Amino acid sequence: MSAKKNTRGNRSSSLFTFNIGTLIFGAILLYIVISLIIYATTKHISTYQVIAGPLAQNQTYTALAVRQETVVKSNNDGYIRYYAREGRKVSKTGAVYSLAQSPEKSSGTTELSEESLSKIRALTAQFASSFTPDNFGQVYSFKYSLTGSILDYAGMDRSNDSTAVLGDSSVYLAPESGVVVYTKDGMEDVTAENFTADDFSYSSYKVENLRTSERISAGTPVYKLITSEEWSVLIPVTTAQASKLEGKTSIKVKFFKDSSTMNGALELLTRDDGTYAKVTFSSGMIRFASDRYLEIELITNAEKGLKIPVSAVVVKDFFLVPKEFAVSLENSSDLGFIRKTENKDGSFSTEFVNATIYASDDNSYYVDMSEFSVGDVLVMENSTQTYTLKDTGQLNGVYNINRGYTVFRRIEISDKNEEYCIVDTDTPYGLSLYDNIVLDSSTVSEDEILF
């Protein structure tokens, strides 16, 4: 019995012996408790990383393109062949298409001069250099264009300004110079004066391809000719959007089709069914000759720079010191000032103070106040004239925290709205891209250690 009692006693006493697992668990528990206490008692600062960009995203629209365009119809029956390349300009009386009474090729033959052959070789080389297999349809357009060029060089029998004869085919000529398009959509007569709100709904929009290999009848639409380089886009805008455009006479437009940009003349049209923006261009029509609807962006927020929240902006006081009191040390570009000080025996002496100058205007420097005090007397170099520090000015800035404590960095605001502002880059004592700043400047003070 006594032996059993001793065994129980030894087991109970072993619970209080040293155990490495218990020590590790206790250390981890203590670390967690301390971390929680530190977290609960530490000031939490929200930060913001400086980025570049515009103040706000520009508005995008689906625009209606209007041009001076005419659908040309066939005057006769026959099998059609095309000579003008789609989306390219044809000259007045240039060959566009021909009609023959037989689907067979024309039996007309002619010889080209060496000069004409040289021009055709140049056209072929130019096409070959720009050809891409991804757009093989270019080959067919080039074939028409090349055939038309050969006809022009061959010297067709031109009976008048509208037709010519080549073998047993009648070749029809462009009534005036313009860009040839082989589609129509029924909106060729829409202008900036007669458009309606329904014209902007393209749910039922259809495009008809005019090219065919079948025999056509007289009166059949054959091609569309765009005769003016001037063209416009029309955009329905809201009242708020119109107010942003009010007063502008020109605007930059980005076209999403090819990411190009152009400047155009801006005009606001107020009608019974709403307000519309009309942007007119004097070039670039040929790039969008086959497009009725274009996805565009009106670039109204052109101001770019470093983008920061308005809440991060802080105002700091600086001493205003007349520029004539600034002194430059020999072999140095740093500026400073000569300060007059009183010695213990009542005499006076001077000392050079290397100051931090954040900005300047026509008359004064904005000097950091950390090296000076109100009432300090500055002495002009090589003169007895003095200036007592008292006047102050203010500069905008933010608190940079890249080093774990708050450092004032100056900013120059070029544009702002209720949430963000755009600040200039390369400002002395300013910000750089991807700097970390305090999101709310009212929660900290300068030189405060945060980490």
Helices and strands as residue ranges (DSSP letters): H 2-14, H 20-41, E 47-49, E 51-54, E 60-66, E 69-73, E 78-82, E 89-90, E 95-100, H 114-130, G 133-135, H 138-154, E 157-158, E 163-166, E 169-173, E 178-181, E 183-184, G 197-200, E 208-209, E 215-216, E 221-226, E 231-237, H 239-245, E 250-255, E 260-271, E 274-281, G 285-288, E 293-299, E 304-309, G 310-312, E 314-322, G 323-325, E 326-328, E 335-342, E 348-354, E 357-360, E 364-367, G 369-371, E 377-379, E 386-388, E 392-400, E 407-410, E 413-416, E 420-423, E 436-438, G 441-443
